[in-house]
Amino acid sequence: MNATITTIETFDIRFPTSRELDGSDAMNPNPDYSAAYVVLRTDAGDGLEGHGFTFTIGRGNDIQVAAIQALREHVVGRSVDELCADPGSLNRDLIGDSQLRWLGPEKGVMHMAIGAVINAVWDLAGRRAGKPVWKLLVDADPAWLAGQVDYRYIADALTYDEAVALLRKGRQGAAEREGLLRKSGYPGYTTSPGWLGYSDGKLTRLAKQAVADGFTQIKLKVGADLADDIRRMRAARTAVGPDIRIAIDANQRWNVPEAIEWTRALAEFAPYWIEEPTSPDDILGHASVRRAVAPVKVATGEHVQNRIVFKQLLQAGAIDVLQLDSARVGGVNENLAVLLLAAKYQVPVCPHAGGVGLCELVQHLSMFDFVALSGTTQDRVIEYVDHLHEHFRAPVVMQNGHYTAPAAPGFSAEMHPETIAAYTFPHGTFWAADRERSTAA
């Protein structure tokens, strides 16, 4: 029997992280970390299914869920065998829907919805093959993997033949690097000390703990008040000493001249990079900032909406560090394009993972990149935050500041049923009890 996709189930999952100011920054002072969560059910008879999601920060998560549901007709009834053999076929159909495309194209809510579905397909493919997604990608034939990429709009920077050559080169020494990955993991850095709403005491305590936990880089949110940022950077540098990298993140707060002035004002504390100094759509603005603030590096990517903007950032020499996000663009297939572009332009990839489930997903992409594409972890780290991992069946495991290689088949995306029952908004048990408490008060 040829199994098919029978149902797409969606859930509006929200966590009340704003109450402790977890995730707070200059542009998003009170985020409630949320996931527009999707499950692909099949009639395989063995419980085979695929899990995926995209990340939001609260209000509007219901709109994201509705966007995923709008893709239903392209997915339900599809052959599981054919889908797993060529996830790119669904990717092409979803981004090629002429009516839905008008809502993008390839950006915003619809593109993130596509990413959630495509990520669920890769989770399904990994489960079906009995492999974690990073290993599924590592073992893939270079010609097949290059064929998963959509080269439309990026062929002036990357062709199929170039991608095949990069992937074939990346396989040289892959077995040795896979052994090293399984033994030592992939380096991470932590943002957990640096949320903007935290007190100086909490910042200092968490920064010292990060160093004790083996991290060699931390990150601080900046951009609301310069005097506060100078004080906080001084506290952080005193806490971690001169040898630990401190990245700073403005979350798009500034115009270009302000970004330059503010970054220079913090230069005495040796920031490693300034992240999102201005609008992620402003390629030339990033290039201007980069020229003006060196040797501080410029990093951007978590809000870059598609492979085309990444292409331009690389072509313009606008960034030193590329920060792809596992759920912002159209899922694994488009992130393959981004990784290949970064490899061609020799720009290190340090993924964004500051959100519910993003650590779980993006570790697979970086581990594939290390083992079978770039072949290095030099100046490459994955962001880590210590929030909400307990809600996943296969949560990230950190050891000495490193992500350990996932062993469970799939994309590490599946949440516990109890989490879905409790935190589905607005009628999950947590939110219902929360309303009762508020009413009683």
C-alpha positions as CSV (number, residue, x, y, z in Angstrom):
1,M,0.0,0.0,0.0
2,N,1.3,3.4,-1.0
3,A,0.7,5.6,2.2
4,T,-0.5,9.1,1.8
5,I,-0.8,12.3,3.8
6,T,-4.3,12.2,5.2
7,T,-4.5,15.3,7.4
8,I,-2.8,18.5,8.4
9,E,-3.4,19.3,12.0
10,T,-2.4,22.8,13.3
11,F,-2.1,24.2,16.8
12,D,-1.6,27.8,18.1
13,I,0.9,27.1,20.8
14,R,1.9,30.0,23.1
15,F,4.1,30.3,26.2
16,P,3.9,33.2,28.7
17,T,7.6,34.1,28.5
18,S,6.8,37.8,28.7
19,R,6.1,37.5,32.4
20,E,9.7,36.9,33.3
21,L,11.0,39.1,30.4
22,D,12.6,36.1,28.8
23,G,13.4,37.0,25.2
24,S,13.1,40.8,25.7
25,D,15.0,43.1,23.5
26,A,14.9,46.7,22.2
27,M,12.2,46.1,19.6
28,N,10.3,43.3,21.3
29,P,10.0,44.1,25.0
30,N,7.4,41.6,26.0
31,P,7.5,38.5,23.8
32,D,5.4,35.4,24.4
33,Y,7.3,32.7,22.6
34,S,4.9,30.9,20.3
35,A,4.8,28.2,17.6
36,A,2.4,27.8,14.8
37,Y,2.7,24.0,14.9
38,V,1.8,21.5,12.2
39,V,1.5,17.7,12.2
40,L,1.3,15.7,9.0
41,R,-0.7,12.5,9.6
42,T,-0.5,9.5,7.3
43,D,-2.3,6.3,6.7
44,A,0.9,4.3,6.9
45,G,-0.5,2.2,9.7
46,D,2.7,2.5,11.8
47,G,2.0,5.9,13.3
48,L,4.3,7.6,10.8
49,E,3.9,11.4,10.9
50,G,5.8,14.6,10.4
51,H,6.1,17.5,12.8
52,G,7.1,21.1,12.1
53,F,6.4,24.7,13.1
54,T,7.3,28.3,12.7
55,F,8.2,30.7,15.4
56,T,6.3,33.9,16.5
57,I,6.2,35.9,19.6
58,G,2.5,35.9,20.6
59,R,-0.3,38.0,18.9
60,G,-0.7,37.0,15.3
61,N,0.2,33.3,15.9
62,D,-3.4,32.5,14.9
63,I,-2.8,34.2,11.6
64,Q,0.3,32.1,11.0
65,V,-1.7,28.9,11.8
66,A,-4.4,30.0,9.3
67,A,-1.7,30.5,6.6
68,I,-0.5,26.9,7.2
69,Q,-4.0,25.6,6.8
70,A,-4.3,27.5,3.5
71,L,-1.6,25.1,2.1
72,R,-3.7,22.0,2.9
73,E,-4.8,21.2,-0.6
74,H,-1.2,20.9,-1.8
75,V,-0.3,18.4,0.8
76,V,-3.3,16.1,1.7
77,G,-3.4,13.1,-0.6
78,R,0.2,13.2,-1.5
79,S,2.2,10.0,-1.6
80,V,4.5,9.6,1.4
81,D,7.0,7.7,-0.8
82,E,7.1,10.4,-3.4
83,L,7.2,13.2,-0.9
84,C,10.1,11.7,1.0
85,A,12.0,10.9,-2.2
86,D,11.7,14.5,-3.4
87,P,10.7,17.1,-0.7
88,G,11.6,19.8,-3.3
89,S,8.6,18.8,-5.4
90,L,6.3,20.1,-2.7
91,N,8.4,23.1,-2.1
92,R,8.1,24.0,-5.8
93,D,4.3,23.6,-5.7
94,L,3.9,25.6,-2.5
95,I,5.9,28.6,-3.6
96,G,4.5,28.3,-7.1
97,D,0.8,28.6,-6.2
98,S,-0.1,31.6,-8.3
99,Q,-2.9,32.9,-6.0
100,L,-1.1,32.4,-2.7
101,R,2.1,33.8,-4.2
102,W,0.4,37.1,-4.5
103,L,0.5,37.3,-0.7
104,G,4.3,37.1,-0.8
105,P,5.9,36.3,-3.0
106,E,8.3,34.2,-0.9
107,K,8.2,36.4,2.1
108,G,6.2,37.0,5.3
109,V,3.5,34.9,6.8
110,M,2.9,32.7,3.8
111,H,6.6,31.9,3.3
112,M,6.9,31.1,7.0
113,A,3.9,28.8,6.6
114,I,5.6,27.0,3.8
115,G,8.7,26.6,6.0
116,A,6.6,25.0,8.7
117,V,5.1,22.5,6.2
118,I,8.4,21.7,4.5
119,N,10.2,21.2,7.8
120,A,7.4,18.8,8.8
121,V,8.1,16.9,5.5
122,W,11.8,16.6,6.4
123,D,10.9,15.4,9.8
124,L,8.7,12.8,8.1
125,A,11.5,11.8,5.8
126,G,14.0,11.4,8.6
127,R,11.6,9.3,10.6
128,R,10.9,7.1,7.6
129,A,14.6,6.6,7.0
130,G,15.4,6.1,10.7
131,K,17.8,9.0,10.7
132,P,18.1,12.4,12.3
133,V,17.8,15.0,9.6
134,W,21.4,16.1,9.9
135,K,22.5,12.6,9.0
136,L,19.9,12.3,6.3
137,L,21.4,15.3,4.6
138,V,25.0,14.2,5.2
139,D,24.3,10.8,3.5
140,A,22.4,12.3,0.6
141,D,23.8,12.1,-2.9
142,P,25.3,15.5,-3.9
143,A,23.4,15.7,-7.2
144,W,20.1,14.9,-5.5
145,L,20.7,17.3,-2.7
146,A,21.7,20.1,-5.1
147,G,18.4,19.3,-6.9
148,Q,16.4,20.2,-3.8
149,V,17.4,23.9,-4.2
150,D,15.4,26.4,-6.1
151,Y,17.9,28.4,-8.2
152,R,15.4,31.0,-9.5
153,Y,16.6,34.5,-8.7
154,I,20.0,33.3,-7.4
155,A,21.5,31.7,-10.5
156,D,23.7,34.8,-10.9
157,A,25.4,33.8,-7.6
158,L,25.0,30.0,-7.5
159,T,24.2,27.5,-10.1
160,Y,23.2,23.8,-9.8
161,D,26.6,22.7,-11.1
162,E,28.4,24.9,-8.6
163,A,26.2,23.5,-5.8
164,V,27.1,19.9,-6.9
165,A,30.8,20.8,-6.9
166,L,30.5,22.3,-3.4
167,L,28.7,19.3,-2.0
168,R,31.1,16.8,-3.6
169,K,34.1,18.8,-2.2
170,G,32.3,18.8,1.2
171,R,32.1,15.0,1.3
172,Q,35.9,14.8,1.4
173,G,36.8,13.9,4.9
174,A,33.1,13.8,6.0
175,A,33.5,10.4,7.8
176,E,36.2,11.8,10.1
177,R,34.2,15.0,10.8
178,E,31.1,13.0,11.6
179,G,33.1,11.1,14.1
180,L,34.4,14.3,15.7
181,L,30.8,15.7,15.8
182,R,29.5,12.6,17.5
183,K,32.4,12.8,20.0
184,S,32.6,16.5,20.7
185,G,29.4,18.2,19.4
186,Y,29.0,21.5,17.7
187,P,30.0,24.8,19.5
188,G,27.3,27.0,20.8
189,Y,27.0,30.5,22.3
190,T,24.3,31.7,24.7
191,T,22.0,34.7,24.7
192,S,20.4,33.7,28.1
193,P,22.4,36.3,30.1
194,G,21.6,39.2,27.8
195,W,17.9,39.8,27.6
196,L,17.2,43.5,27.8
197,G,14.7,43.3,30.7
198,Y,17.1,41.5,33.0
199,S,18.7,43.3,36.0
200,D,22.5,43.8,36.1
201,G,22.7,41.3,38.9
202,K,20.9,38.6,36.8
203,L,23.0,39.5,33.8
204,T,26.2,39.1,35.8
205,R,25.1,35.8,37.5
206,L,24.0,34.2,34.2
207,A,27.2,35.4,32.3
208,K,29.4,33.8,34.9
209,Q,27.3,30.7,34.8
210,A,27.6,30.6,31.0
211,V,31.4,30.6,31.2
212,A,31.3,27.8,33.9
213,D,29.1,25.8,31.5
214,G,31.7,25.9,28.8
215,F,30.5,28.7,26.5
216,T,33.2,30.9,25.0
217,Q,30.7,33.5,23.6
218,I,27.6,35.2,25.1
219,K,25.3,37.8,23.6
220,L,23.7,40.9,25.0
221,K,20.7,42.8,23.6
222,V,21.3,46.5,23.1
223,G,19.7,49.5,21.5
224,A,17.1,51.0,24.0
225,D,19.4,53.4,25.9
226,L,23.1,54.0,25.3
227,A,24.0,54.7,28.9
228,D,22.3,51.5,30.0
229,D,24.1,49.6,27.3
230,I,27.5,50.9,28.4
231,R,26.8,50.0,32.0
232,R,25.5,46.5,31.0
233,M,28.5,45.8,28.7
234,R,30.9,46.9,31.4
235,A,29.1,44.5,33.9
236,A,29.3,41.6,31.3
237,R,32.9,42.2,30.4
238,T,33.9,42.3,34.1
239,A,31.9,39.1,34.7
240,V,33.4,37.0,31.8
241,G,36.9,38.5,31.5
242,P,38.8,39.5,28.3
243,D,38.9,36.2,26.5
244,I,35.2,35.4,26.2
245,R,33.5,36.9,23.1
246,I,30.5,39.2,23.7
247,A,28.2,39.7,20.7
248,I,25.6,42.5,20.8
249,D,22.2,42.5,19.1
250,A,20.2,45.7,18.3
251,N,17.2,43.8,16.7
252,Q,16.9,46.3,13.9
253,R,16.5,49.3,16.2
254,W,18.7,51.8,14.5
255,N,19.1,53.9,11.4
256,V,22.5,53.5,9.7
257,P,24.2,56.6,11.2
258,E,22.9,55.7,14.7
259,A,24.1,52.1,14.3
260,I,27.6,53.3,13.5
261,E,27.7,55.8,16.4
262,W,26.2,53.4,18.9
263,T,28.5,50.5,18.0
264,R,31.6,52.8,18.2
265,A,30.5,53.9,21.6
266,L,30.5,50.3,22.8
267,A,33.8,49.4,21.1
268,E,35.8,49.8,24.3
269,F,34.2,46.5,25.5
270,A,35.4,44.6,22.4
271,P,32.1,43.4,21.0
272,Y,32.6,40.5,18.6
273,W,29.7,41.3,16.3
274,I,26.8,43.8,16.1
275,E,23.7,41.9,15.0
276,E,20.8,43.4,13.1
277,P,22.1,46.9,13.3
278,T,19.4,48.2,11.0
279,S,16.6,46.8,8.8
280,P,17.3,43.3,7.5
281,D,16.1,44.5,4.1
282,D,18.8,47.3,3.9
283,I,21.6,45.6,2.1
284,L,23.6,48.7,1.4
285,G,23.0,50.0,4.9
286,H,24.6,46.9,6.3
287,A,27.5,47.4,4.0
288,S,27.9,50.9,5.2
289,V,27.8,49.8,8.9
290,R,30.3,47.1,8.2
291,R,32.8,49.5,6.7
292,A,32.4,51.9,9.5
293,V,32.6,49.7,12.6
294,A,35.4,47.2,11.7
295,P,36.9,45.3,13.4
296,V,33.5,44.7,15.0
297,K,31.8,42.2,12.7
298,V,28.3,42.7,11.3
299,A,25.8,39.8,11.6
300,T,22.3,39.5,10.2
301,G,19.9,36.8,9.1
302,E,17.1,35.9,11.5
303,H,14.6,38.2,9.8
304,V,16.0,37.9,6.3
305,Q,13.0,36.8,4.3
306,N,14.4,34.6,1.6
307,R,17.5,33.3,-0.3
308,I,17.4,36.3,-2.6
309,V,18.1,38.8,0.1
310,F,20.9,36.6,1.5
311,K,22.4,36.5,-2.0
312,Q,22.5,40.3,-2.1
313,L,24.0,40.6,1.4
314,L,26.8,38.3,0.3
315,Q,27.3,39.8,-3.1
316,A,27.5,43.3,-1.6
317,G,30.0,42.2,1.1
318,A,27.5,43.5,3.7
319,I,28.0,40.9,6.4
320,D,30.7,39.1,8.2
321,V,28.4,36.5,9.8
322,L,25.3,34.9,8.2
323,Q,22.6,34.0,10.7
324,L,20.1,31.8,9.0
325,D,16.9,30.8,10.8
326,S,15.3,27.4,10.5
327,A,11.8,28.7,10.3
328,R,11.9,32.2,8.8
329,V,12.5,31.2,5.2
330,G,10.8,28.3,3.3
331,G,12.2,25.5,5.4
332,V,15.1,23.1,4.8
333,N,15.1,23.4,1.0
334,E,15.6,27.1,1.0
335,N,18.1,26.9,3.9
336,L,20.1,24.5,1.8
337,A,20.4,27.3,-0.8
338,V,21.5,29.7,1.9
339,L,24.1,27.3,3.3
340,L,25.5,26.8,-0.3
341,L,25.6,30.5,-0.9
342,A,27.5,31.1,2.3
343,A,29.9,28.3,1.4
344,K,30.6,29.8,-2.0
345,Y,31.2,33.2,-0.5
346,Q,33.2,31.7,2.4
347,V,31.1,33.6,5.1
348,P,30.6,31.7,8.4
349,V,27.1,30.7,9.4
350,C,26.1,31.2,13.0
351,P,22.4,30.4,13.1
352,H,19.7,32.3,15.0
353,A,18.0,30.1,17.6
354,G,16.5,32.5,20.1
355,G,13.0,31.1,20.2
356,V,10.9,28.1,21.1
357,G,12.2,25.0,19.3
358,L,14.6,26.9,17.1
359,C,17.6,25.3,18.8
360,E,16.1,21.9,18.2
361,L,15.8,22.5,14.5
362,V,18.8,24.5,13.4
363,Q,21.4,22.2,15.0
364,H,20.7,19.8,12.2
365,L,21.5,22.4,9.5
366,S,24.8,23.4,11.1
367,M,25.9,19.9,11.8
368,F,25.2,19.0,8.1
369,D,27.2,22.1,7.1
370,F,30.1,21.0,9.2
371,V,30.2,17.4,8.2
372,A,29.4,17.6,4.5
373,L,29.6,21.2,3.2
374,S,31.9,23.8,4.8
375,G,33.9,21.2,6.7
376,T,34.7,23.6,9.6
377,T,33.5,25.1,12.8
378,Q,36.0,27.9,12.8
379,D,34.3,31.1,14.0
380,R,31.0,29.2,13.8
381,V,28.6,28.8,16.7
382,I,24.9,28.1,17.1
383,E,22.9,30.3,19.4
384,Y,21.5,28.7,22.5
385,V,18.8,29.9,24.9
386,D,17.8,27.8,27.9
387,H,14.0,28.2,27.5
388,L,11.2,25.7,26.8
389,H,13.3,22.7,25.7
390,E,11.4,20.5,28.1
391,H,8.4,20.6,25.8
392,F,10.1,18.6,23.1
393,R,10.4,14.8,22.9
394,A,14.0,15.1,21.7
395,P,15.3,18.3,23.2
396,V,18.8,19.7,22.6
397,V,21.5,18.4,24.9
398,M,24.4,20.7,25.7
399,Q,27.7,19.5,27.0
400,N,30.6,21.9,27.8
401,G,29.0,24.7,25.6
402,H,28.5,22.3,22.7
403,Y,25.4,20.9,21.0
404,T,25.5,17.1,21.1
405,A,24.5,15.4,17.8
406,P,20.9,14.3,17.8
407,A,20.4,10.6,17.5
408,A,16.6,10.3,17.3
409,P,15.1,10.0,13.8
410,G,13.5,13.2,12.4
411,F,14.0,16.9,12.9
412,S,13.7,17.1,16.7
413,A,10.5,19.1,16.2
414,E,7.9,17.0,18.0
415,M,6.3,18.5,21.1
416,H,4.9,16.4,23.9
417,P,1.1,15.9,23.7
418,E,0.8,17.3,27.2
419,T,2.4,20.5,26.0
420,I,0.0,20.8,23.1
421,A,-3.0,20.2,25.4
422,A,-1.8,22.7,28.0
423,Y,-0.5,25.6,25.9
424,T,-2.8,25.6,22.8
425,F,-4.3,29.1,22.8
426,P,-6.8,30.1,24.0
427,H,-8.5,27.0,25.3
428,G,-5.5,24.8,26.5
429,T,-5.5,23.9,30.2
430,F,-2.8,26.5,31.1
431,W,-4.6,29.4,29.4
432,A,-8.0,28.3,30.7
433,A,-6.7,28.2,34.3
434,D,-4.9,31.5,33.7
435,R,-8.2,33.2,32.7
436,E,-9.9,31.8,35.8
437,R,-7.1,33.1,38.0
438,S,-7.4,36.5,36.4
439,T,-11.1,36.6,36.8
440,A,-10.9,35.5,40.5
441,A,-8.4,38.3,41.2
